[in-house]
Amino acid sequence: MPQDSMTPPSVTIRAQAGKSPAIAFLMTLILGPLGLFYSSAVGGIFMVTITLIVAMVTAGFAFLVTWPVCIVWGVIATIADSR
């Protein structure tokens, strides 16, 4: 079907789905610093490095602090990214 010369061509725009804060929560809850890569690659690299260094010094007790930090960071980063 030919278009009129006055009618602009139709354009389809597809919106990309954002990341889910619920998925970010689950991934960081289960995987800790590795789950942070879902929300923030830089944050994931930073927290994996910090966790490994501090875990060696504290004989693994660093996970009691870094794991919850990763959960909060992951959820906040995902919410901020969706805005």
C-alpha positions as CSV (number, residue, x, y, z in Angstrom):
1,M,0.0,0.0,0.0
2,P,1.7,3.3,-1.1
3,Q,2.0,6.1,1.4
4,D,0.9,9.6,0.8
5,S,3.7,12.1,0.2
6,M,2.3,14.1,3.2
7,T,2.3,11.1,5.7
8,P,5.5,10.6,7.5
9,P,6.8,7.0,7.7
10,S,6.0,5.1,10.9
11,V,8.7,4.5,13.3
12,T,8.8,1.8,15.9
13,I,10.6,2.5,19.2
14,R,11.3,-0.3,21.6
15,A,12.0,0.5,25.2
16,Q,14.6,-1.7,26.8
17,A,13.5,-3.2,30.1
18,G,15.5,-1.9,33.1
19,K,17.1,-4.0,35.8
20,S,14.9,-5.2,38.6
21,P,15.7,-4.2,42.2
22,A,14.3,-7.6,43.3
23,I,16.7,-9.5,41.1
24,A,19.5,-7.3,42.3
25,F,18.5,-8.1,45.9
26,L,18.4,-11.8,45.3
27,M,21.7,-11.9,43.3
28,T,23.6,-10.0,46.0
29,L,21.9,-12.0,48.8
30,I,23.0,-15.3,47.2
31,L,26.3,-14.3,45.6
32,G,27.4,-11.3,47.7
33,P,30.0,-9.1,45.9
34,L,29.7,-11.2,42.7
35,G,26.0,-10.5,42.6
36,L,26.8,-6.8,42.6
37,F,28.0,-7.1,39.0
38,Y,24.3,-7.3,38.0
39,S,23.8,-3.7,39.2
40,S,27.2,-2.1,38.9
41,A,30.3,-3.5,37.3
42,V,32.6,-0.9,39.0
43,G,30.9,-1.6,42.3
44,G,31.3,-5.3,41.8
45,I,35.0,-5.0,41.1
46,F,35.5,-2.7,44.0
47,M,33.6,-4.9,46.5
48,V,35.2,-8.1,45.4
49,T,38.6,-6.6,45.8
50,I,37.8,-5.1,49.2
51,T,36.1,-8.3,50.4
52,L,39.1,-10.4,49.4
53,I,41.7,-8.1,51.0
54,V,39.7,-7.6,54.3
55,A,38.7,-11.3,54.4
56,M,42.4,-12.3,54.4
57,V,43.1,-10.0,57.3
58,T,40.1,-10.9,59.4
59,A,40.1,-14.7,58.7
60,G,36.8,-14.4,56.7
61,F,34.8,-12.3,59.1
62,A,34.7,-9.5,56.6
63,F,31.8,-11.2,55.0
64,L,29.6,-10.2,57.9
65,V,30.1,-6.5,56.9
66,T,30.7,-6.6,53.2
67,W,27.8,-8.9,52.3
68,P,25.1,-6.6,53.6
69,V,26.9,-3.6,52.1
70,C,26.7,-5.3,48.7
71,I,23.0,-6.0,49.1
72,V,22.2,-2.4,49.9
73,W,24.6,-1.1,47.2
74,G,23.1,-3.4,44.5
75,V,19.5,-2.4,45.2
76,I,20.3,1.3,45.4
77,A,22.3,1.2,42.2
78,T,19.5,-0.6,40.4
79,I,16.9,1.9,41.5
80,A,19.1,4.8,40.6
81,D,19.8,3.3,37.2
82,S,16.1,2.9,36.4
83,R,15.4,6.6,36.9
